[in-house]
Amino acid sequence: METGNRKTRKSVPSAKKGRTAAPVKVIDWVGVERAYCGTRQSTRDIGKAFGISHTMVAKHAAAKGWARPSKDQIPNPPPRKGTTELEPRQERFVQEYLIDLNGTQAYMRAEPGTTEKSARTQASRMLAKVNVQKRIAAERSKTATKLELTCERVLAGYTKLAFFDMRQAYHDSGALKLPHELDEDTAAAIAGYETVEMDGGGT
C-alpha cells in the first residue's frame, strides 16, 4: 500500500533525432550604431552589412535615440560594389574590348566557347553597365594621355589630309622629292612611296 503524495512526472520533450536547435543570432549593435551615427550609409546598406533588415536598423535607432551625421560632418559614403569595381569576367571583357572595340569578338575572347549569337547579346548587356562604361572610358583616356592624343591633334591631322596639295611632293622641275626633302605636312599626308626600278636603255 502506497502512502504520501504521488509525484507526477513531467514529460520533457525530446529533440527529434537528426535535428538541432537553431543557433541564436548575435547582432553587433555597437557596429550598427557606429555605422548609423558615423557614416551616411543608408539603413538598407547598414542592414545588409550586419545581416539584418533596414526596418530593424531604423526601429532600433529610433528607440535608442541615435542621430545621423550631417552632410558637413561626414563625406559621401564610398560607392557601392558594382558601380565602379568590376567583376573578374567584366574586367576580362573590358581588356579584350579595348583591343578592337568590337563587343562581340571581345566577349568571345573573354569567355572562350561562347557562340557568336550569345556573345553579341552578352556584350550588349556588358556595354550597358555603367561601371563597365566608366572603366572603358577611363582606360581610353589613359591611353590617349600616354600617346598625347587630343581632339585638337586628331583634327589637325584630318585637316592636313583634307587640304593636302600633291604639288608639294614635287620639285619645280617635276622630279619627285625624296622623303627627307618633304615638309612636315606633306610627309604626314603621304602614306608611302612605291619605287619601281627600270633597266637603263629600255623603251
Rosetta constraint file for C-alpha pairs under 8 A:
AtomPair CA 15 CA 19 HARMONIC 6.75 0.50
AtomPair CA 15 CA 20 HARMONIC 7.39 0.50
AtomPair CA 27 CA 50 HARMONIC 7.16 0.50
AtomPair CA 28 CA 32 HARMONIC 6.31 0.50
AtomPair CA 28 CA 50 HARMONIC 7.12 0.50
AtomPair CA 29 CA 33 HARMONIC 5.95 0.50
AtomPair CA 30 CA 34 HARMONIC 6.21 0.50
AtomPair CA 31 CA 35 HARMONIC 6.20 0.50
AtomPair CA 32 CA 36 HARMONIC 6.00 0.50
AtomPair CA 32 CA 46 HARMONIC 6.86 0.50
AtomPair CA 32 CA 50 HARMONIC 7.11 0.50
AtomPair CA 32 CA 57 HARMONIC 7.63 0.50
AtomPair CA 33 CA 37 HARMONIC 5.85 0.50
AtomPair CA 33 CA 38 HARMONIC 7.87 0.50
AtomPair CA 33 CA 61 HARMONIC 7.61 0.50
AtomPair CA 33 CA 66 HARMONIC 7.38 0.50
AtomPair CA 34 CA 38 HARMONIC 5.37 0.50
AtomPair CA 34 CA 39 HARMONIC 7.69 0.50
AtomPair CA 35 CA 39 HARMONIC 5.40 0.50
AtomPair CA 35 CA 40 HARMONIC 7.95 0.50
AtomPair CA 35 CA 41 HARMONIC 7.24 0.50
AtomPair CA 35 CA 46 HARMONIC 6.78 0.50
AtomPair CA 36 CA 40 HARMONIC 7.21 0.50
AtomPair CA 36 CA 41 HARMONIC 7.12 0.50
AtomPair CA 36 CA 43 HARMONIC 7.39 0.50
AtomPair CA 36 CA 46 HARMONIC 7.30 0.50
AtomPair CA 36 CA 61 HARMONIC 7.97 0.50
AtomPair CA 36 CA 66 HARMONIC 7.62 0.50
AtomPair CA 36 CA 67 HARMONIC 7.70 0.50
AtomPair CA 36 CA 68 HARMONIC 6.28 0.50
AtomPair CA 37 CA 66 HARMONIC 6.61 0.50
AtomPair CA 37 CA 67 HARMONIC 5.85 0.50
AtomPair CA 37 CA 68 HARMONIC 4.93 0.50
AtomPair CA 37 CA 69 HARMONIC 5.92 0.50
AtomPair CA 38 CA 68 HARMONIC 7.37 0.50
AtomPair CA 38 CA 69 HARMONIC 6.42 0.50
AtomPair CA 38 CA 74 HARMONIC 7.35 0.50
AtomPair CA 39 CA 68 HARMONIC 7.71 0.50
AtomPair CA 39 CA 69 HARMONIC 6.87 0.50
AtomPair CA 39 CA 74 HARMONIC 6.25 0.50
AtomPair CA 39 CA 75 HARMONIC 7.97 0.50
AtomPair CA 39 CA 77 HARMONIC 6.84 0.50
AtomPair CA 40 CA 68 HARMONIC 7.29 0.50
AtomPair CA 40 CA 69 HARMONIC 6.92 0.50
AtomPair CA 40 CA 71 HARMONIC 7.84 0.50
AtomPair CA 40 CA 74 HARMONIC 6.82 0.50
AtomPair CA 40 CA 75 HARMONIC 7.62 0.50
AtomPair CA 40 CA 76 HARMONIC 6.44 0.50
AtomPair CA 40 CA 77 HARMONIC 5.91 0.50
AtomPair CA 41 CA 45 HARMONIC 6.23 0.50
AtomPair CA 41 CA 46 HARMONIC 6.55 0.50
AtomPair CA 41 CA 77 HARMONIC 5.99 0.50
AtomPair CA 42 CA 46 HARMONIC 6.30 0.50
AtomPair CA 43 CA 47 HARMONIC 5.93 0.50
AtomPair CA 43 CA 54 HARMONIC 4.98 0.50
AtomPair CA 43 CA 55 HARMONIC 7.77 0.50
AtomPair CA 43 CA 57 HARMONIC 6.27 0.50
AtomPair CA 43 CA 58 HARMONIC 6.71 0.50
AtomPair CA 44 CA 48 HARMONIC 6.25 0.50
AtomPair CA 44 CA 53 HARMONIC 6.99 0.50
AtomPair CA 44 CA 54 HARMONIC 4.55 0.50
AtomPair CA 45 CA 49 HARMONIC 6.23 0.50
AtomPair CA 45 CA 54 HARMONIC 7.68 0.50
AtomPair CA 46 CA 50 HARMONIC 6.39 0.50
AtomPair CA 46 CA 54 HARMONIC 7.18 0.50
AtomPair CA 46 CA 57 HARMONIC 7.65 0.50
AtomPair CA 47 CA 51 HARMONIC 5.75 0.50
AtomPair CA 47 CA 52 HARMONIC 4.68 0.50
AtomPair CA 47 CA 53 HARMONIC 5.04 0.50
AtomPair CA 47 CA 54 HARMONIC 4.92 0.50
AtomPair CA 47 CA 56 HARMONIC 7.85 0.50
AtomPair CA 47 CA 57 HARMONIC 6.39 0.50
AtomPair CA 48 CA 52 HARMONIC 6.22 0.50
AtomPair CA 48 CA 53 HARMONIC 7.05 0.50
AtomPair CA 48 CA 54 HARMONIC 7.76 0.50
AtomPair CA 52 CA 56 HARMONIC 6.69 0.50
AtomPair CA 52 CA 57 HARMONIC 7.37 0.50
AtomPair CA 53 CA 57 HARMONIC 6.58 0.50
AtomPair CA 54 CA 58 HARMONIC 6.25 0.50
AtomPair CA 55 CA 59 HARMONIC 6.13 0.50
AtomPair CA 56 CA 60 HARMONIC 5.99 0.50
AtomPair CA 57 CA 61 HARMONIC 6.05 0.50
AtomPair CA 58 CA 62 HARMONIC 6.17 0.50
AtomPair CA 59 CA 63 HARMONIC 6.17 0.50
AtomPair CA 60 CA 64 HARMONIC 6.12 0.50
AtomPair CA 61 CA 65 HARMONIC 5.81 0.50
AtomPair CA 61 CA 66 HARMONIC 4.96 0.50
AtomPair CA 61 CA 67 HARMONIC 7.71 0.50
AtomPair CA 62 CA 66 HARMONIC 6.35 0.50
AtomPair CA 69 CA 73 HARMONIC 6.16 0.50
AtomPair CA 69 CA 74 HARMONIC 6.51 0.50
AtomPair CA 70 CA 74 HARMONIC 6.60 0.50
AtomPair CA 71 CA 75 HARMONIC 6.56 0.50
AtomPair CA 71 CA 76 HARMONIC 7.65 0.50
AtomPair CA 79 CA 83 HARMONIC 6.50 0.50
AtomPair CA 79 CA 84 HARMONIC 7.22 0.50
AtomPair CA 80 CA 84 HARMONIC 7.81 0.50
AtomPair CA 81 CA 85 HARMONIC 6.02 0.50
AtomPair CA 82 CA 86 HARMONIC 6.33 0.50
AtomPair CA 82 CA 87 HARMONIC 7.76 0.50
AtomPair CA 82 CA 131 HARMONIC 6.71 0.50
AtomPair CA 83 CA 130 HARMONIC 6.74 0.50
AtomPair CA 83 CA 131 HARMONIC 4.97 0.50
AtomPair CA 84 CA 130 HARMONIC 7.97 0.50
AtomPair CA 84 CA 131 HARMONIC 4.79 0.50
AtomPair CA 84 CA 132 HARMONIC 7.83 0.50
AtomPair CA 84 CA 134 HARMONIC 7.38 0.50
AtomPair CA 84 CA 135 HARMONIC 7.60 0.50
AtomPair CA 85 CA 131 HARMONIC 6.83 0.50
AtomPair CA 86 CA 90 HARMONIC 5.67 0.50
AtomPair CA 86 CA 91 HARMONIC 5.76 0.50
AtomPair CA 86 CA 131 HARMONIC 6.95 0.50
AtomPair CA 86 CA 132 HARMONIC 7.17 0.50
AtomPair CA 87 CA 91 HARMONIC 6.15 0.50
AtomPair CA 88 CA 92 HARMONIC 6.24 0.50
AtomPair CA 89 CA 93 HARMONIC 6.26 0.50
AtomPair CA 89 CA 110 HARMONIC 7.33 0.50
AtomPair CA 89 CA 111 HARMONIC 7.97 0.50
AtomPair CA 90 CA 94 HARMONIC 6.20 0.50
AtomPair CA 90 CA 126 HARMONIC 7.35 0.50
AtomPair CA 90 CA 132 HARMONIC 7.06 0.50
AtomPair CA 91 CA 95 HARMONIC 6.28 0.50
AtomPair CA 92 CA 96 HARMONIC 6.26 0.50
AtomPair CA 92 CA 110 HARMONIC 5.50 0.50
AtomPair CA 93 CA 97 HARMONIC 5.91 0.50
AtomPair CA 93 CA 106 HARMONIC 5.99 0.50
AtomPair CA 93 CA 107 HARMONIC 5.72 0.50
AtomPair CA 93 CA 109 HARMONIC 7.96 0.50
AtomPair CA 93 CA 110 HARMONIC 5.35 0.50
AtomPair CA 94 CA 98 HARMONIC 6.21 0.50
AtomPair CA 94 CA 106 HARMONIC 7.86 0.50
AtomPair CA 94 CA 132 HARMONIC 7.04 0.50
AtomPair CA 94 CA 135 HARMONIC 7.47 0.50
AtomPair CA 94 CA 136 HARMONIC 6.35 0.50
AtomPair CA 95 CA 99 HARMONIC 7.02 0.50
AtomPair CA 96 CA 100 HARMONIC 7.65 0.50
AtomPair CA 96 CA 106 HARMONIC 4.84 0.50
AtomPair CA 96 CA 107 HARMONIC 7.44 0.50
AtomPair CA 96 CA 109 HARMONIC 6.86 0.50
AtomPair CA 96 CA 110 HARMONIC 6.52 0.50
AtomPair CA 97 CA 101 HARMONIC 4.83 0.50
AtomPair CA 97 CA 102 HARMONIC 5.94 0.50
AtomPair CA 97 CA 103 HARMONIC 5.96 0.50
AtomPair CA 97 CA 105 HARMONIC 7.86 0.50
AtomPair CA 97 CA 106 HARMONIC 4.83 0.50
AtomPair CA 97 CA 107 HARMONIC 7.68 0.50
AtomPair CA 98 CA 136 HARMONIC 7.26 0.50
AtomPair CA 98 CA 140 HARMONIC 7.61 0.50
AtomPair CA 100 CA 106 HARMONIC 7.90 0.50
AtomPair CA 101 CA 106 HARMONIC 7.62 0.50
AtomPair CA 102 CA 106 HARMONIC 5.90 0.50
AtomPair CA 103 CA 107 HARMONIC 6.14 0.50
AtomPair CA 103 CA 120 HARMONIC 6.96 0.50
AtomPair CA 103 CA 123 HARMONIC 5.20 0.50
AtomPair CA 103 CA 124 HARMONIC 7.15 0.50
AtomPair CA 103 CA 127 HARMONIC 7.78 0.50
AtomPair CA 104 CA 108 HARMONIC 6.35 0.50
AtomPair CA 104 CA 116 HARMONIC 6.77 0.50
AtomPair CA 104 CA 119 HARMONIC 5.22 0.50
AtomPair CA 104 CA 120 HARMONIC 4.62 0.50
AtomPair CA 104 CA 123 HARMONIC 5.71 0.50
AtomPair CA 105 CA 109 HARMONIC 6.21 0.50
AtomPair CA 105 CA 116 HARMONIC 7.86 0.50
AtomPair CA 105 CA 119 HARMONIC 7.52 0.50
AtomPair CA 106 CA 110 HARMONIC 6.06 0.50
AtomPair CA 106 CA 123 HARMONIC 7.78 0.50
AtomPair CA 107 CA 111 HARMONIC 5.83 0.50
AtomPair CA 107 CA 114 HARMONIC 7.87 0.50
AtomPair CA 107 CA 119 HARMONIC 5.60 0.50
AtomPair CA 107 CA 120 HARMONIC 7.76 0.50
AtomPair CA 107 CA 122 HARMONIC 7.36 0.50
AtomPair CA 107 CA 123 HARMONIC 5.88 0.50
AtomPair CA 108 CA 112 HARMONIC 5.51 0.50
AtomPair CA 108 CA 113 HARMONIC 7.05 0.50
AtomPair CA 108 CA 114 HARMONIC 5.61 0.50
AtomPair CA 108 CA 115 HARMONIC 7.28 0.50
AtomPair CA 108 CA 116 HARMONIC 7.10 0.50
AtomPair CA 108 CA 119 HARMONIC 5.93 0.50
AtomPair CA 114 CA 118 HARMONIC 6.45 0.50
AtomPair CA 114 CA 119 HARMONIC 6.02 0.50
AtomPair CA 115 CA 119 HARMONIC 5.94 0.50
AtomPair CA 116 CA 120 HARMONIC 6.07 0.50
AtomPair CA 117 CA 121 HARMONIC 6.62 0.50
AtomPair CA 118 CA 122 HARMONIC 6.14 0.50
AtomPair CA 119 CA 123 HARMONIC 5.76 0.50
AtomPair CA 120 CA 124 HARMONIC 6.23 0.50
AtomPair CA 121 CA 125 HARMONIC 6.48 0.50
AtomPair CA 122 CA 126 HARMONIC 6.16 0.50
AtomPair CA 123 CA 127 HARMONIC 6.12 0.50
AtomPair CA 124 CA 128 HARMONIC 6.30 0.50
AtomPair CA 125 CA 129 HARMONIC 6.78 0.50
AtomPair CA 126 CA 132 HARMONIC 6.75 0.50
AtomPair CA 127 CA 132 HARMONIC 6.28 0.50
AtomPair CA 127 CA 133 HARMONIC 6.18 0.50
AtomPair CA 128 CA 132 HARMONIC 7.66 0.50
AtomPair CA 128 CA 133 HARMONIC 7.22 0.50
AtomPair CA 129 CA 133 HARMONIC 6.29 0.50
AtomPair CA 130 CA 134 HARMONIC 6.14 0.50
AtomPair CA 131 CA 135 HARMONIC 6.21 0.50
AtomPair CA 132 CA 136 HARMONIC 6.19 0.50
AtomPair CA 133 CA 137 HARMONIC 6.15 0.50
AtomPair CA 134 CA 138 HARMONIC 6.05 0.50
AtomPair CA 135 CA 139 HARMONIC 6.09 0.50
AtomPair CA 136 CA 140 HARMONIC 6.13 0.50
AtomPair CA 137 CA 141 HARMONIC 6.05 0.50
AtomPair CA 138 CA 142 HARMONIC 6.10 0.50
AtomPair CA 139 CA 143 HARMONIC 6.26 0.50
AtomPair CA 140 CA 144 HARMONIC 6.14 0.50
AtomPair CA 141 CA 145 HARMONIC 6.12 0.50
AtomPair CA 142 CA 146 HARMONIC 6.20 0.50
AtomPair CA 143 CA 147 HARMONIC 6.23 0.50
AtomPair CA 144 CA 148 HARMONIC 5.83 0.50
AtomPair CA 144 CA 149 HARMONIC 4.73 0.50
AtomPair CA 144 CA 150 HARMONIC 6.89 0.50
AtomPair CA 145 CA 149 HARMONIC 6.09 0.50
AtomPair CA 145 CA 150 HARMONIC 7.73 0.50
AtomPair CA 149 CA 153 HARMONIC 6.42 0.50
AtomPair CA 149 CA 154 HARMONIC 7.15 0.50
AtomPair CA 150 CA 154 HARMONIC 6.32 0.50
AtomPair CA 151 CA 155 HARMONIC 6.10 0.50
AtomPair CA 152 CA 156 HARMONIC 6.07 0.50
AtomPair CA 153 CA 157 HARMONIC 6.28 0.50
AtomPair CA 154 CA 158 HARMONIC 6.41 0.50
AtomPair CA 155 CA 159 HARMONIC 6.12 0.50
AtomPair CA 156 CA 160 HARMONIC 6.36 0.50
AtomPair CA 157 CA 161 HARMONIC 6.59 0.50
AtomPair CA 157 CA 188 HARMONIC 7.91 0.50
AtomPair CA 158 CA 162 HARMONIC 6.12 0.50
AtomPair CA 159 CA 163 HARMONIC 6.12 0.50
AtomPair CA 160 CA 164 HARMONIC 5.69 0.50
AtomPair CA 160 CA 185 HARMONIC 6.21 0.50
AtomPair CA 160 CA 186 HARMONIC 7.90 0.50
AtomPair CA 160 CA 188 HARMONIC 7.52 0.50
AtomPair CA 160 CA 189 HARMONIC 6.42 0.50
AtomPair CA 161 CA 189 HARMONIC 5.37 0.50
AtomPair CA 164 CA 185 HARMONIC 7.81 0.50
AtomPair CA 164 CA 186 HARMONIC 6.84 0.50
AtomPair CA 164 CA 189 HARMONIC 6.60 0.50
AtomPair CA 165 CA 169 HARMONIC 8.00 0.50
AtomPair CA 165 CA 186 HARMONIC 7.74 0.50
AtomPair CA 166 CA 170 HARMONIC 7.77 0.50
AtomPair CA 168 CA 182 HARMONIC 7.73 0.50
AtomPair CA 168 CA 186 HARMONIC 6.63 0.50
AtomPair CA 169 CA 176 HARMONIC 6.17 0.50
AtomPair CA 169 CA 177 HARMONIC 5.70 0.50
AtomPair CA 169 CA 182 HARMONIC 6.59 0.50
AtomPair CA 169 CA 186 HARMONIC 6.79 0.50
AtomPair CA 170 CA 174 HARMONIC 5.67 0.50
AtomPair CA 170 CA 175 HARMONIC 5.58 0.50
AtomPair CA 170 CA 176 HARMONIC 4.45 0.50
AtomPair CA 170 CA 177 HARMONIC 5.20 0.50
AtomPair CA 171 CA 175 HARMONIC 5.37 0.50
AtomPair CA 171 CA 176 HARMONIC 6.25 0.50
AtomPair CA 171 CA 177 HARMONIC 6.17 0.50
AtomPair CA 177 CA 181 HARMONIC 5.81 0.50
AtomPair CA 177 CA 182 HARMONIC 6.56 0.50
AtomPair CA 178 CA 182 HARMONIC 6.88 0.50
AtomPair CA 179 CA 187 HARMONIC 7.32 0.50
AtomPair CA 182 CA 186 HARMONIC 6.12 0.50
AtomPair CA 182 CA 187 HARMONIC 5.71 0.50
AtomPair CA 183 CA 187 HARMONIC 6.12 0.50
AtomPair CA 184 CA 188 HARMONIC 6.17 0.50
AtomPair CA 185 CA 189 HARMONIC 6.36 0.50
AtomPair CA 186 CA 190 HARMONIC 6.40 0.50
AtomPair CA 198 CA 202 HARMONIC 7.56 0.50
